[in-house]
Structure formats: structure tokens, C-alpha cells
Amino acid sequence: MNPPKVDDSDYIDYLIAAPRIFTCTEAARSQPSGQDPSEAPAHDSFNRLLERSFRDRDSLWREARPLVALKGGVLVIDDSTLDKPYAEKMELVTPHWSGKHHRVVMGINLITTLWTDGDKLIPCDFRVYDKPMGENGPFGGKDKNEHLRDMLRTAKERGFDPRFVSFDSWYTALENLKLIRSLGWHWFAAMKGNRLVNPDGRRGGNVPLESVEIPANGKKVHLKGYGFVKVFKSVSKNGDVEFHATDRLKMERKESEDVSDAGWGIEVYHRGIKQCCGVERSQVRVAAKQLAHIALSLRAFLRLELERIRHGVSWYESKISVVRGAIGSYLSSPTLGLASA
């Protein structure tokens, strides 16, 4: 059997360099000139790469491991919708709420475990919502909360001992909170105003969180079905009210703001993988190939993030520097112009 003509690094390098189009055909067309035509990879070479690549599901973790501290930091888990508005026959595409569009759109729901120390943004694990595919789905057809619990257990097995696990209000189901407690970790999460809490310890005194007066430094309340938590309230400039809760009852306002800021890093990461790594631009239809593209996109992000950490070069500058070099090469010898009159 002939060895593969391309490997993961070839595709990852292409994802970093490509400005807009992220297809196997374009990856083949973009290979360096001067190769022996019989050795040059065709688009089928990249297609086969995607077929086999996702079998190695630990590749992202192997590359992320040297960049994280297992003890300390914040593990942030959140999902993002990869837009697929025209994908009528693409597997894994289902309706999801989009924070970008502020409505339900068609797309692939990507759930990521991100480690951060407040500066580094290191994706360590991911899942994709595949519930409509049932047990035959690549992740077993689980819902988003089941995926979160699987990712938490995986993080524990890998030796993580974070300061906090942070997530959105969608993931504050009691089963999730109790699992984090059983793992010996603290959690910090956004919480809906309609969650029932007992603010003063009276029996049967559960009321919606939004009706409780919360001082600036937070308030200890009893969360129905869980136990005591401390809640904080913040009001944005436009008047939007947000609640956050934690099982660390001694948390002060400043610490809550620091952990909240660290958690916001996953939103920055979501923009990075979409704008710089083409994570939502793949046109392949089969689930396994789409997942391979996603995994390779996250590994491409790791390379951009490592450059930012080491040399202070933003993801966007790293990306545009590749394009800038190509533009410079063309300008040195342009080939398109008007014919002489």
C-alpha cells in the first residue's frame, strides 16, 4: 500500500494560510508548485485524510497538554453554533440557537472544554451535538448536558484540578452541579433569574432568584435541590441584569469578576476558530469528515495561540502575514493587466 501523500500537518498548515475557502479541492490546488506531478496530492488525498483523521480522537489533547497547568486555572465549557445555512444534506446539521444571529439557525453545535489562566486560551477537548443520529452518532447521540458530564469526567481522568469550572446557565442542571461537587471541584456559572432559591433559610421559602435583593458583595442562598450557593448580580450599561452563582461561599466580588472575565475567554476563542481557522467553512457532508475538519481546525488554533503567547503576535496578524506575503509575491511580478492598444 502506498503511503498517504498528505498528513494532518499539511491540512493544518492550509487552514492557517487559507483566507476564505476551506475545501479539499482548494487545499490540493494550493500546494507548492514544482512538485513531481505524480507525487502532487490531489483533492482525493485530502478527502482520504479527513476520512482517517478523526479516528485519532486524542490528537488535540496531545498537543494541548504541554500548554496547560493541570492544577489551577479555569476550565470553561460552552458551545457555539457553526453556521450551515445552506447545508440541506450535511450530517450533524440541526437547528440551534445562535448568539450571533439572536435566533435559531441551522448549524453544527460544537461544545468545547477550554483551559485558561486568564491569558492563555487552550482547547483541550470537544464534542458535537449528534442526538438526532442516536447511538450511531460519533458521540453516541447524547444531549449537550450529557456531553458536558462526559467532558468533565475526561478532564478528571487527565489529571485536571482547576480553581473553578465555569459555564453558561444552560448547563446549571442539578445533575451537572452535583457531579462537579463529587469531583472535588468548585464551579462558577451564570444562572437564570427564575431559578428557585431560599434567601433566608425559612422552610418552604423558595422564590425566584430575580426577586431576591442581592448586595454588591453577593448573597448566600439555598439553591433548591442542591444546597447553599453564593450569588452575585450585575447590571450592564444597557440595563441587562445577569446573575452568577458559585459553590465557593467565601468568594468575594473581585474574585467573581476575575473568574467571569476568564470565562469570557471562550467567546474570544469561538471568534478565533471561526475567523482564523475556517472551523465552520468545510463543505463535506459526512459526519466523520466534518468532525475531522473541526478537530484539525482546533489544532490550527493551538498553533496561532502559541505564537500569540510566545511572541505577542495576534491570531489575525499571523493570518494576514501569510496573505501579505502572497500579495507581495504577486505585486513583484503581476500577471493580470490590460492588453496594449
SERO-184286 format. One line per 5 residues: number of its first residue (from 1); their letters; for each residue x, y negated, z of C-alpha. Coordinates in steps of 0.1 Angstrom, whole numbers, plus 5000, padded with zeros to 4 digits. Each point is the difference from the previous one (the first is absolute). Example, Ala and Ser with C-alpha at 12.3 -4.5 7.8 and 13.67 -1.06 7.14 Angstrom:
<sites>
1 = as = 5123 5045 5078; 5014 4966 4993
</sites>
This chain:
<sites>
1 = mnppk = 5000 5000 5000; 5013 4966 4991; 5006 4976 5029; 4976 4970 5002; 5010 4969 4980
6 = vddsd = 4988 4976 5027; 4998 5001 5038; 4984 4979 5027; 5027 4974 4999; 4993 4993 4963
11 = yidyl = 4964 4993 5007; 5006 4980 5031; 5025 4978 4982; 4975 4995 4972; 4973 4989 5026
16 = iaapr = 5024 4975 5014; 5009 4986 4966; 4967 5000 4982; 4981 4967 5001; 4964 5011 4991
21 = iftct = 4996 5033 4982; 5005 5032 5021; 4994 5030 4977; 5020 5031 4990; 5001 4988 4964
26 = eaars = 5015 4966 5009; 5024 5016 5024; 5013 5021 4971; 5002 4970 4977; 5019 4980 5026
31 = qpsgq = 5029 5025 5003; 5035 4986 4991; 5009 5000 4963; 5029 5019 4987; 4990 5034 5014
36 = dpsea = 5002 5031 4978; 4964 5003 4986; 4999 5036 5009; 5008 4991 5037; 4978 4969 5003
41 = pahds = 4969 5007 5022; 4966 4998 4983; 4968 4990 5018; 4994 5037 5007; 5031 5001 5021
46 = fnrll = 4986 4974 5023; 4966 5017 4999; 5015 5033 5012; 5019 4981 5027; 4967 4987 5014
51 = ersfr = 4986 5036 4999; 5028 5014 5021; 5010 4970 5022; 4972 5000 5025; 5008 5035 5011
56 = drdsl = 5027 4985 5021; 4978 4981 5024; 5028 4992 5025; 5021 4980 4975; 4987 4966 5013
61 = wrear = 5008 5010 5036; 5035 5012 4992; 5008 4966 4985; 4981 4980 5027; 5015 5018 5030
66 = plval = 5034 4982 5000; 4982 4967 5000; 4978 5004 5031; 5006 5002 5037; 4979 5029 5014
71 = kggvl = 4998 4984 5034; 4984 4966 5000; 4985 4979 4973; 4963 5001 4989; 4984 5027 4979
76 = vidds = 4973 4983 4978; 4974 5021 4982; 4977 4984 4975; 4985 5006 4966; 4998 4981 4967
81 = tldkp = 4980 5004 4969; 5020 5004 4968; 4978 4984 4973; 4989 5024 4972; 4970 4981 4985
86 = yaekm = 5001 5018 4966; 5010 5035 5012; 4968 5020 4991; 5018 5034 4998; 5029 4995 5025
91 = elvtp = 5000 5023 5030; 5001 4985 5035; 4982 4968 4988; 4970 4993 5022; 4981 4969 5013
96 = hwsgk = 5019 4982 5028; 4997 4966 5017; 5027 4976 4988; 5013 4972 5022; 5014 4984 4969
101 = hhrvv = 4966 4999 4981; 4979 4999 5032; 4977 5026 4985; 4998 5037 4992; 5022 5009 4969
106 = mginl = 5011 5032 4983; 5035 5010 5010; 5023 5024 5019; 5001 4996 5037; 5036 5001 5013
111 = ittlw = 5007 5004 5037; 5035 4993 5013; 5020 5005 5032; 5023 4970 5001; 5028 4995 5026
116 = tdgdk = 5010 4965 5009; 5021 4982 5026; 4985 4967 4990; 5024 4996 4970; 5006 5033 4983
121 = lipcd = 4970 5015 4981; 5006 5037 4995; 4973 5023 4986; 5005 5035 5016; 4969 5019 4990
126 = frvyd = 4969 4997 4979; 4967 5017 4991; 4974 4994 4973; 4962 5002 5006; 4989 5032 4982
131 = kpmge = 4968 5010 5018; 4979 5004 4968; 5025 5027 4989; 4993 5020 5031; 5025 5026 5012
136 = ngpfg = 5015 5002 4965; 5012 4964 5003; 5037 4994 5004; 4995 4989 5037; 4972 5025 5007
141 = gkdkn = 4970 4977 4994; 5002 4982 5033; 4985 4966 5009; 5021 4970 5010; 4998 5006 5037
146 = ehlrd = 5011 5036 4996; 5030 4988 4979; 5009 4976 5027; 5001 5027 5026; 5021 5022 4978
151 = mlrta = 5025 4972 4995; 5002 4993 5037; 5007 5037 5007; 5026 5000 4972; 5017 4969 5015
156 = kergf = 5001 5018 5034; 5016 5030 4984; 5026 4978 4984; 5010 4987 5034; 4985 4965 4999
161 = dprfv = 4994 4983 5034; 4987 4965 4990; 4992 4971 5023; 4966 4999 4984; 4978 5015 4973
166 = sfdsw = 4981 4973 4982; 4970 5003 4977; 4969 4983 4988; 4965 5002 5016; 4990 5027 4975
171 = ytale = 5023 5025 5018; 4989 4993 5036; 4978 5031 5003; 5002 5015 5035; 5016 5032 4986
176 = nlkli = 5028 4979 4986; 5006 4980 5031; 5000 5031 5022; 5025 5018 4977; 5024 4971 5003
181 = rslgw = 4997 5002 5038; 5006 5037 4999; 5032 4994 4980; 5013 4977 5028; 4999 4968 4979
186 = hwfaa = 4983 4966 5004; 4977 4986 4974; 4991 4965 4988; 4971 4995 4976; 4974 4976 4986
191 = mkgnr = 4966 5007 5014; 4965 4992 4988; 4979 4976 5021; 4972 5026 5002; 5020 5025 5020
196 = lvnpd = 4984 5007 5034; 5021 4991 5030; 4993 4996 5037; 5016 4966 5010; 4995 5002 5038
201 = grrgg = 4999 5037 5009; 4963 5002 5008; 4983 5033 4992; 4980 4998 4968; 5014 4965 4993
206 = nvple = 5011 5006 4964; 4997 4970 4977; 5014 4991 4965; 5035 4988 5002; 4991 4968 4982
211 = sveip = 4977 4990 5029; 5029 5002 5026; 5018 4968 5011; 5037 5007 4994; 5026 4977 5015
216 = angkk = 5031 4990 4980; 5022 5026 5017; 4975 5029 4993; 4976 5019 5021; 4999 5036 5013
221 = vhlkg = 4968 5017 4991; 4987 5036 4999; 4996 5013 4965; 4971 5023 4997; 5011 5036 4997
226 = ygfvk = 5037 4993 5005; 5010 4981 5031; 5015 4967 5009; 5016 4978 4973; 5011 4964 4997
231 = vfksv = 4984 4978 4974; 5012 4968 4984; 4980 4975 4980; 5013 4977 4973; 4982 4973 4979
236 = skngd = 5015 4991 4966; 5000 4964 4986; 4969 5008 4979; 4981 5013 5030; 5003 5037 4995
241 = vefha = 5002 5020 5033; 5022 5030 5004; 5003 5024 5029; 5030 5023 5007; 5002 5026 5027
246 = tdrlk = 5028 5021 5016; 5003 5027 5025; 5030 4982 5015; 4982 4982 5028; 5030 4978 5010
251 = merke = 5003 4985 4965; 5003 4962 4999; 4988 4977 4973; 5035 4995 4985; 5006 5037 4997
256 = sedvs = 4966 5005 4983; 5009 4973 4975; 5034 5016 4993; 4984 5035 4994; 4973 4984 4979
261 = dagwg = 5026 4983 4979; 5019 5033 4996; 4969 5017 4989; 4994 4973 4973; 5031 5013 4983
266 = ievyh = 4981 5028 4984; 4979 4975 4981; 5033 4985 4987; 5011 5035 4991; 4968 5006 4981
271 = rgikq = 5007 4969 4978; 5036 5011 4995; 4992 5035 4987; 4973 4986 4977; 5019 4970 4986
276 = ccgve = 5035 5015 4999; 4997 5038 4996; 4969 5006 4978; 4984 5022 5025; 4965 4994 4986
281 = rsqvr = 5010 4998 4963; 5004 5037 4991; 4977 5012 4973; 5003 5038 5006; 4967 5018 5007
286 = vaakq = 5010 5031 5019; 5002 4996 5038; 5034 5017 5004; 5016 4976 4975; 4983 4970 5015
291 = lahia = 5012 5010 5035; 5036 5005 4986; 4999 4965 4985; 4988 4985 5034; 5027 5019 5019
296 = lslra = 5027 4988 4976; 4987 4964 5002; 5003 5001 5038; 5036 5012 4996; 5006 4972 4975
301 = flrle = 4988 4976 5027; 5025 5014 5025; 5028 4990 4977; 4987 4965 4996; 4995 4997 5038
306 = lerir = 5035 5013 5007; 5014 4973 4977; 4980 4974 5019; 5012 5013 5034; 5037 5002 4989
311 = hgvsw = 5004 4969 4979; 4969 4978 5007; 4988 5003 4964; 4962 5001 4997; 4982 5028 4981
316 = yeski = 4989 4975 4975; 5035 4986 4993; 5014 5035 4997; 4972 5008 4975; 5004 4968 4979
321 = svvrg = 5037 5002 4999; 4997 5032 4979; 4976 4982 4976; 5022 4969 5000; 5029 5021 4988
326 = aigsy = 4980 5015 4972; 4989 4965 4989; 5036 4988 5001; 5010 5029 4977; 4973 4991 4975
331 = lsspt = 5008 4963 5001; 5036 5007 4992; 4989 5016 4967; 4963 4993 4993; 4985 5021 4972
336 = lglas = 4966 4983 4995; 4997 4968 4980; 4985 4983 4970; 5014 5009 4966; 5018 4972 4981
341 = a = 4977 4980 4978
</sites>
